[in-house]
Amino acid sequence: MCGIVGAVAHRIVTPVLLEGLRRLEYRGYDSAGVAVLDDAEQLRRVRKKGKIKALETALETCRAEGKIGIAHTRWATHGVPSERNAHPHLCRDTVAVVHNGIIENHDALRRNLAQQGYEFESETDTEVIAHQVHAFLAAGLDLREAVQRTCAILEGAYAIAVISAQAPRRLVAARHGSPLVVGLGESENFVASDIFALVGETQRFVFLEDGDSVELTTEAVEVYDRDRQPVQRPVHETKLVVDAVERGEYRHYMQKEIHEQPVAIEKTLDGRIRAGKVLDAAFGPLAERAFDQIRSVQIVACGTSYHAGMVARYWMEAIAGLPCSVEVASEFRYRKNVVPPGTLFVSISQSGETADTLAALKEAKHLGYIHTLAICNVPESSIVRESESTLMTRAGIEVGVASTKAFTTQLTALLLLVVALGKRNALRPEQEARIVKELESLPEQIRHVLRLEDEIQAWAEQFGDKQHALYLGRGAQYPVAMEGALKLKEISYIHAEAYPSGELKHGPLALIDDQMPVVAVAPNNELLEKLKSNLQEVHARGGQLYVFADVDAPMENVPGVKLLRVAETDEVVAPIVYTVPLQMLAYHVALIKGTDVDQPRNLAKSVTVE
């Protein structure tokens, strides 16, 4: 959530800032703004509520051009979405600040600054940073020292970038708990929330660590650690290219990313399976020895990643024979934990910056877990750096806020983990070979599902006037149903809930009528007959059923029941396959509803605050 872009160069940086903000739109935001120092060393600021297009229009009349500047897209936390709450925030036309995160002690800082004569124009926690930096500048500190001293008294999570008319050729930034990267150019340097903002300007990046601050000029980048001592951080060269974040022939990023799933899964499997085996080396040099000692697994994640973990629990216990617990990261952090001996801690995050998951991982490292493993899509992320071992999902950039290919590649990676642990416990070689064979055929099975899009689009038309929906599944398909319901509510704003099918009689059946569509996933497995019995309960009460079924499932099209044959799918990979039609259904319902598919209201792609 929120996006920061900053630049210092020998050219006008406003276009660079705007393009960076456009590349960060996927994170979600409600307002945007820029601040630059012009040739007269005066701060020029333009802010607008709404989309970046409104900011661009305002800049056509309110000129803000300079060779050093900062920009921001805001996702409201403190204060309603409005121009006065939008970033950058100024202090006495001398200091400009942009900020991601939450300052928890802002009330106390605000009172203290007000006593010193500072006046506040916004409801945000961020404005205290601008005033505090100004106060330290007024006391005689230079800009870097003023920012460092300010960070020392901030409590909470933050990434900040600061410019000042008193230091017209310097940009200072700092991070604690929120991501921030430095982009290295030729006689120009940049800072941003993530590398996607800057891939059009540079391929070379420095990833700041927690507690770091950095001073940028056109000729130098100087990094300081939490003790304010100069430190060298490694330079990374990214392989990302500008085209990777373009929509191409597709109407929305989400549609593009749904159709990218076969290739994303192929990349996730590449080099990790061979001759019917999962290669232990895929998990890194420390994993093989650690895996030999694993006796149970703890998975922690949020949102869609949590649903992936729930599927993995079924696999872990049924295939690997290992006890497995799955918990929402925000809950894990705030309760007492008992760690069984030999427990592997697995964190799952698309961005690798999910605040609650990252905090849970940091806490886990002090709780006695035998090993930590991250399943993540961003190699340079904080969760990857904090974990002892990692398995990258290789989904590529995912722009749509509602996750699609990140989820199916997470499931693929988790199944690799299950097999790697299982063959040390209950899994026989012939069983491993069968699962590997199914994984190898998975991309083609998904391509088959994608060819059903026209039929799924026709189903979606039946949801156009609906306000509620139920999703049903049994076994490992229950978390798939949860993910399907989440997708529908995220992008179409239809209230949707998921239940294990057997729970219908325990309350949800009271909701069934002809205005309540019921979506069910029905692979041809040992629970199919029980599921059919549950669906009959819905049908008998006038509910409208939409069933995604295996090609061999003994089910029939009857009035009130719409049936779509998905694929001939083995039970072990069925949760991955059946996810895809639910994604397409949500997407086409959202089109009918006319919502903003890629940037649904109130949501952010990367949740970097609690």
Secondary structure, DSSP 4 states (H G I P E B T S, - for coil): --EEEEEE-SS--HHHHHHHHHHTGGG--SEEEEEEE-TTS-EEEEEEES-HHHHHHHHHHS----SEEEEEEE--SSS-SSTTTSSPEEETTTEEEEEEEEETTHHHHHHHHHHTT----SS-STHHHHHHHHHHHHTT--HHHHHHHHHHH--EEEEEEEEETTEEEEEEEEEEBS--EEEE-SS-EEEESSGGGGTTT-SEEEEPPTT-EEEE-SS-EEEE-TTS-EE---EEE----GGGG--TTSSSHHHHHHHTHHHHHHHHHTTTEETTEE-GGGG-TTHHHHHTT--EEEEEE-HHHHHHHHHHHHHIIIII---EEEEEHHHHTTS-----TTEEEEEEESSS--HHHHHHHHHHTTTT-SEEEEEES-TTSHHHHHSSEEEE-------SSS-SHHHHHHHHHHHHHHHHHHTTTT--HHHHHHHHHHHHHHHHHHHHHHTTHHHHHHHHGGGTT-SEEEEEE-TTHHHHHHHHHHHHHHHH--EEEEEEGGGGGGTGGGG-STT-EEEEEE-SSTTHHHHHHHHHHHHHTTPEEEEEE-TT-----BTTEEEEE-----TTTHHHHHHHHHHHHHHHHHHHHT--SSS-TT--SS----
